[in-house]
Amino acid sequence: MTVTTSQREAIFKRYAQERDKRLRPDGLAQYVLLTGRFSRYAEDPYTPMIERDPVTDDVTFAFVGGGFAGLLAGARLKEAGVESVRIIDKAGGFGGTWYWNRYPGAMCDTASLVYMPLLEETGHMPSEKYAHGPEILEHCERIGKQFGLYDHALFHTEVTEMAWDESRSRWRIRTNRGDDFTAQFVGMGTGPLQVPKLPGIPGIDDFAGHSFHTSRWDYAYTGGSPDGAPMDGLADKRVAVIGTGATAVQCVPELAKSCKELLVFQRTPSSVDVRGNHPLDPRWFADVSKPGWQQRWLDNFTANWEAFGGVSVDDELEDLVQDGWTDLARRMRDILRALPPEERSAERMMAAFEDADIEKMEEIRARVDELVEDPQTAADLKAWYRQLCKRPCFHDEYLQAFNRPNVRLVDTDGKGVERITEHAVVVAGREYEVDCIVFASGFFVEFGISLEERAGFDPKGAGGKSLSQHWGEGMRTLHGIHVHGFPNLFVVQLGQGAALASNVPHNYVESSKTIASVVQHALDGGFSRVEVTAEAEEGWVDLLETHGRAFGSEECTPGYYNNEGRPAGRKERRNFGYPFGAVAFFGLMDEWRRSGTFDELRFE
């Protein structure tokens, strides 16, 4: 389609109107942690805690977090010959977000061949293009078993103190289970989206019915199982889902099949594009999975994703993955390629980018009309914002679920739920009586809450200085991994690294290689301590502050992509990724590791 000036102006005006409806002065403060009176929402409904004696030993490497970050670090360390590796997690097993998110319909949004790490090393072929949660959790457990990571693991355990002991060149770690042990090296990988949040709706404590967060799905109440067994416990129940983000898009179709009545309370609709999931053909996979295949696919996905920004825009670039993310990137790239080279000014390229985005969002909005029978419901389900203002969703059953007679969308016109009473959810003064509330309200992003709230502890480095003190004016690292004043500590995160949000595990794939390389270099050289120099850390932070790229725009509809629409201060800007993109960052790190000199680090 050709976007006229009047069309563009009208669409941008609608975007601004919808954004303004949702702006709130409290920003992230509108959400609450699952602590104190809300702690019951955080309990583990999946695995009973097993009593054990406190651990008081010494390990070579201790890693806090048993999701992909910890599993990858542990696997690469084991491959490097480090046998004494301990992973600590508050969950009852490995899996991280896939341990907790067992809600019905859960699956990955990025193609499983690039999303699920260590497929080549474990010899596993995903069953589907987008694997469901139980299979991803099983794969996490497979990694743990294959690399012997269960041997020293501590589950249902929360670190309460981590402090550097200068006299012994060791980290001392204490936990809520009475453990008091030491480690030469430590890592932190608590995930960008692992601290659940509840909406701070007035009266949330007053509800007398049943309620739970999607990351703590209560199958004892709903019936069914993560594998898709019918939720027969809901046959006579009126269920409310509060939230319409990526989680709701996946669980609403499953709930719709089971509830007597399902009410979906929406503040902002998600953009929902075609999913197109299908089983993988073993014969096709056998042909694809030649040695080194997964790294090639990871690199190809990232190159395709970033190519729409002008990287390699004139080069032919095969798309191996062909999922929703690369389709979006390919569309953007084709628009930019159509511009004659002499017209590729920043202004013209941005205009072309905007036109491509409008075209795509018009398709997504038209898809709602095609699939949703009731005109008013269809109108309410249309996303009026740029596609990358919020995390794009892909599903082939979500929109159709609203055609069921037992499913109703309650659109709040951007205002959200007004309050909750003993028996009802209230919107615009109207009470909707329900038996159960499912909070599909997501997670705090890693820069949305304090370090201690996110991790549960605040590491104390050399001289007793805490990491939160060191990061008082914003994060300070080299490569997002090494922190000056915190010897032998490795942080695994998105910020100050590649910040590749379209495929988060790829960030951890590369970080784990770096950790294993540095630790192996230290051990082979007989060094007891490794630390980034103050100059190197300062140089990296200066680079990011000077050229860093923002992840979300203030002009976007409020959400976790853009700090709920609030301006990014210096502290928030330090969470930016490498200014030249993920492809360049991964290449830089590969070259840095291969050099074997690690010049910015000091080994003693």
N, C-alpha and C positions, 0 to 999 in steps of 0.2 A: 504494500500500500504506500501511497505518497502522502506524507503528512503535511498538510497546509499550515500556514502561519496561524490562522484562526483556530484550527484544531489543536495545535500545540498549545496555544495560549489558554484555550478552554480546559484542556486536560491538566495543565500545570495549575490553573486556578482551582480546579477540583482537588488536586493533590494537596494544595496549601490549606484549603478549607477543612479537609478531612484530618490533616495533621494538627491543625489548631484545635480541633475538637478534643484531641487526645493529650495535648500538652498539660502536664500537671506540675505545680510548684514543688511537690515533694519528690519528684524524680524517683530514684531507686528506693527512697524511704517509704514508698507506698507498699513495699513488700516486707515480709517478716521472716526471720530465720526459724527453723524447726528446733527451737531451744525453749527452755523454761516451760511455760504452760502449753507450748506447741510440741514439746519433745516426743509426745506419743506418736506424732506423725513420722518421726525419724526412726522408729524401731524397726528391726530387721524381721520381716514376716516370713522369710524364706528358709533360714537355717538356724536351728537352735544353738545357743552358745554352749561350748564344751568347756567344763572346768579344767584348769591345768595349773601346774606350778609355775611361779615366776621364773623367767629366764635371766641368767646372770653371766653370760659367756662373752666372747669376743668374736666378731666376724670381720671379714675383709671389707665387705660392702653391705650397707643397710639402705634399703630404698623404701620410702614412704609412699604407698599407692600401688594397688595391685591390678590396675587397669592396663591398657595397652602400653602406657609409658613405662610402668614397672616391669611388665612382662618382656618388653623389647630390651630394656636395659639389662635385665637379668639374663636374657638369652645371649646377648652379645658379650656380656662379661663371661658367661660360661664358655662360650666359644673361644674367648681370649685366654682361657685357662684359669680364671678366677672361680674357684670351687665354693668358697665360703660366701654365699650371697643370701641375704635375708630380705624378704619383702614383708612389710607390715601394712595391714589394711583394717579399717573398721568394719568392713563387710565380712561375711562368713566364708568367703572364697575369692578366687580370682575373677576378673571380669570388669571391674570398675563400673562404668555407666551401664554395661550390659549385665552386670550382676543385679543392679538395682532396677533398671528399666525392664521389667517383665510384664508390662501391661499388654493386653491382647492386641495383636496386630503390629507389634514393634518390629521394625526392620531398618536396615541402613538406607540412607538417602543417596549415598554415593555407591557406584557399582562395586559389588563385593570383591571383585578381582583386584581392585586397588585399595579398597577400604580395609579388608581383613589382612593384617600383616603376617609375614612369615608363612605364607601359603606354600611357597616353593620349598622352604626348609622342612616343613611338616608333611609335605606331599598331599595336602588336602585340596580338593576341588569343591568350591561352594556349590550347593545344589541349585541355586537360583542366581539370576543377575543381581538381585537385591536380596541378600540373605535375611531371613527372619531372626529375631532375637535369640531364640533357643539355640540355633546353629552357631551364632556368633559367640554366645556364652560357652558353648561346648568347645569351640575353637580356642578360646582363652584357656580353658582347662587343659586342652591338648598341648598348648605351648608350655604351660606349667609342668605337665608331666614329662614331656619330651626333654626339657632342659633341666629337670631336677629341681624346680623352683619351689616345690612343696616341702622339700626336706627341712628347711630352716624357717619357713613362713610362719608368721603370727597373724591369725585372723581374729576378727571380733576384738581388735586391739587398736587403741588410739594412742598415738604418741602425745605425751604431755610436756616433755622437756627434751631438748636436744642442745647440748652445749659442747663447745670445743675445749678440750683439755690440752693446753699448750705443753705441759710437762711430759705428756705421753704421746703427743701427736695423734690423738684419738678423739672421736666424738663419743660423748656419753649420752645414752638414750634411755629415757624413762617413759613408762606407759601407764595407762589406767588399770592394767592387770598386774601391777607390782613388778614388772620387768625393769631391770637395771643392768644394761649391758653396754659394751663399747664396740665401735667400728672404726676402721681406719678411714674409710670413705663413706659418704652418705649421699643419697639422692632424694629429690622431692618431685613427685609427679602426681599432684592431687587433682589434675584435670581442670579444663576451663569451664565445664558445666557439670559439677558434681555436688554442689551444695543446694539442695532443694529450697525453693522459696514458696511462701503462701501469700496470697493477696491480703493486705491488711484491711479487709472489709469489716466495717462495724458490725458487731453481733456475731462474728465468726465463732465465738465461744458459746453462744447461746443455742446453737443447733442441737436438737435432741435426737436427731436421727443418726445414721452412720455416715462417716466421712473418712476419706484418705487421700493421700497424694499419689499421683500416677506412678511415681518411682518407688512406692511401697504398696503395690497393688494387693488388695485383700481378697484373695481367691477363697478364703474361708467364708467370706460373706457372699461373693458373687457366684461362687461355683466356677467350674471350668479350670483351665490351666493355661500357662504360656504357650503350650503346643496347639492351642485352638479348640480344646474341648468346650462344649456349650456351657455358657454361664447360666445354668438353670436356676441359680439362686435369685435371679433378677426377674423371673417370669411375672411376678406380681408386684414389682417395684417401680416407683417413679424415680428416675435417676436424673440428677443435674450434673452436667459437665461445665465447669467454669474455666474458660480458656479455649482458644481456637488456633493455637500454634501448631508446630510440627507434631507434637505428641497427640493432640486431639485429632488431627487429621488422620492419624493411624488408628486410634482406639475407638473413635466414634462409629465407624462402620461395624465394628465387632459388637459394641454395645447395642447398636440399633437392632441387631439380630436377636437380642436376648431380653431387653427391657419391656415391661408393659408400656412404659412411656419414657421417652428420652428427651430432655430439654437441654439444648446446647446454648450457653450464655456467651455471647460474643461482644467483645469491645472492638477488635480490629480483625477483619477477615484475612486469612492467608491467601497468597497466590498459589493456586493448585494446578499444576501442569500435568501432562500425561506421564504416567509411571512406566507402563509397558514392561512389567516384570514377566519373566519366563524362566523355565528350567534351563540349566546349562547342559549342552550336549557333550557327553564324555569323549566322543570321537573328535569333536571340534576342540575340546580342551587339550586332548593329547597332542593335537597338531600345534596348538598355540604354546604349550608349556615346555618350551625348549630351555636349556640352562640359561639362567639370568633373565627369564621372562618377566618376573614380577617387577624387578627394578626398571626394566624397559617400559613397562606399562605405567608405573608410577611417574617416571620422567615424562612420558608421553602425555599423561593426563595433565600434569602441571604445565607443560609447555602449551598445550591446547588452551587451558584455562586462562593463562596469562597472555596469550597471543592477541586477544581482542583489544588489549591496551596498546597495541602497536608493535609488540615484540614479534619479530619474524613475520610481520604482516604480509610481506610480499613473497615469502617462501612457501612452497608447498609443504603442508604439514598433515601427515596421516593422523586420523583419529582412531586409535585402537579401542578406546573405552566406549565411546558413543553412548553416554548417559545424558541426563538432563543438564548437567553442568557443562559438558563439552558442547552440547547442542547450543546452549545459550552463548558460549564463547565463540563458536563457529559463526553464528548469526551476526554477532557484533563485528567479528573479523571481516566477514564478507562485505559489510557496509563500509568499513574503513578501506578495504582493498579497492572498492569501486571508486574511491576518490582519486583523481589524478595526483601523482606525486607532488606537483607544484601547488596543489590546493590543500595539502595536509598540514595546515597550520593548526595550532592548538584549538583555536576557535572553531574551525570547520570540522575538525575531528570530534570535538565535543558535541557539536550540533548533530553530526551523523550518529554518534553514540546515542544521543537522546532520541532521535527518530527511530533507531532500531529498537530501543527499549519501549517506546510507545507502541510500535508495531507488535512487539511480543506481548505486552500487557493487554493490548486490545484483543489479541487472540485468546489470552487466558480469560479475559472477561466474557468474550463471546462463547467460550467453552461452557461457562456457567449457564448461560441462556440455553445452550444446546442440551444440557444434562439435567437441569433442575426444572421441574414442571411448574411450580407456583411462581408467578412473576415477581411477587414481592420478596419471597425468599431468595430468588435468584439475584434480585437487585441488591439485597443486603449482603450476599456472599461475595460480591465483587470487590476486589482489592484495588483501591485507588491510591497507588504510590508506585514509585519505580521498583522494578523487580528486585534489585539488590538492596532496597531499603530494609527489607526483612529477609530472613532465611527462606529461599524459595522452597516450596513443597511440591511433591510429585505423588499423585495417587489416582487410582482408577475406580475407587468405590466411595470416597468421602462425599463428593457432591451428590451422587446418586442416593446416598443414605437419607437425604432430606426429602426424598419422594415417598418414603415409607409413611404410612398413616400414624405410626407411633412415635415419629421423630418430629421435633419442632425446634426451629431456630428462634432464639430470643435475642434480637439485636438490640444493643443498648445505645446505639448512635454515638459510639465513642466514649461514653461516660463510664462504662463498667457497671458492675453490680452495686446497687445503692446500699444494701445491708442484708444481713441474714437474721432470721428470727428462729424461734424454737422449731418451727416446722416448715419454713419456706425461705425461698430466695426472692428478694425484692428488687424490682427494676422499675424506675419511674413511678414509684408509688404502688405498683401492682405486685401482689404476692403470688408466687408460684409454689404451691405445696409440693414437697418432694420427700422421699424416704431416705435418699442417699445423695451425698455430694461428692463428686470426684474432682479434685483440684488438679487440672492440667495446666498448672501455672509455671512450670519450668524450673530453671535454676539461676542462681546468681552467676554472672560471668566472673572470671578470675580477677578483674579489676573493679568489680562492683562492690566488694566487701573487703574488709581488712585481711591482711595475711593470716592473722591468728584465727579469725572467723572461718577462713577458707581451709586452713590446714589443721587447725585445732591446737597449734603450738607456735612459738616464735623462736626460731633458732638463735642461739647466742654464739657469736664467733669469737675471734681473737680479742682479748681484752674485755670480754663480757658484753660487747655491743650487740644488740639484737638486730635481726634482719629488718624488722619494721622500722627501727631507728635509721638504719643505713638507707632505707628506701622512703624516708620521711617525706622527701620532696618528689618522689616518684622512683620507679624501678631503676636500678643501676646494675648492669651486667656487661660481660663480653659475650656476644653471640646468643644472649638470652640464657646462658648456661652457667658461666663462672662469675663469682662475686668476690670483689676485693675485700679482704678482712675475714673471709670465710673459707679457710683452707679446706681442701678435700671435699668441698660441697658442690654438688651439681644440681641445677634446677632445670626441669623439663617443662616447657610451657610454649605458648604461641608468641607472646610478647617479646620484642627485641630479637626475634629470630625470623623465620620465614613468614610467620603469621598466615599460613595457608589454611583458611577456614573452610574451603570447599572440600578438603580431604584432610581432616585433622591428624589421623594416624601417620600420614607421610612425614609430618613434623617430627614425630617420635621415632620413626624409622631412622632419620638422619641424626637426631640427637643421641640415640643409643650408640650409633657408630662412634660418635665423638667421645662419649663417656668411656666406652671400652678402649678406644685408642689411647686416651690420656692416662687412664688407670694402668693399662698394660705398660706404657712407657715409664710410668713412675715405678712400678714393681720391678720391671726388668733392669732399671737403673739403680735399684736399691734406695729410691727416695721414699721418705716417709711423709712428705708434705708437698702439695702443689697448690699454687694460688695465682690468680691473675694479678698483674701489676696494676697499681692505681692509674698509671698513665694509659694503659690499654683500655681499661674500663672507661675512663674519662673520654678517650677518643671515640669509643663506640657510642657512648651516650650522646656526644656532640654530633656525630654523624646522623643519628636518629632524630635529634631535635632540629637539626638544620634541614634535613631532606626527608624526614619520615613521612610516610603516607598514612592518612587516616583510614579507618576501616568503615566508618559510617558517617553520613552527612547530617548536620543539624537540620537541614531542610527536609529530611526524611520523616516519615511517621515515627513517633517515639517507639523505642524498643531497645533490646540489649545491644544491637548493632551500633547504636549512636548515643549510648549513655542516656537513654530515655529522652532524647531530644535536647539535652542540656549542653551548653558549650563545653568543649574540651579544654581544660586548663593544662598547665605544664605537667602535672602529675599524670593526667590521662594521655597526653601526647607521648609520654615515654613508653606507653604500651604499644606504640606503632611497630610495624614490622620493618624489615630491611628495605630501605628506600628503592632499591633497584629490582625488587621482586623476589619471589620464591625460587625461581629457576636460577637466578644469579646467586642467591644465598646458598642454595644447595651445592652449586658449583664451587663457590668460595670455600665452603666447609670441606668438600671433597679434596680440594687442592691443599687446604690447611692440614688435613689429616695425613695426606700422602707425603707432605714435606717431612713429617716426623720430627720437626724442630720445635713446634709449639712456642714460637718466639715470645708471644704475649704472656706466657705463663712462666712462673718461677718455680723450679723444682729444687727441693732441699733434702 
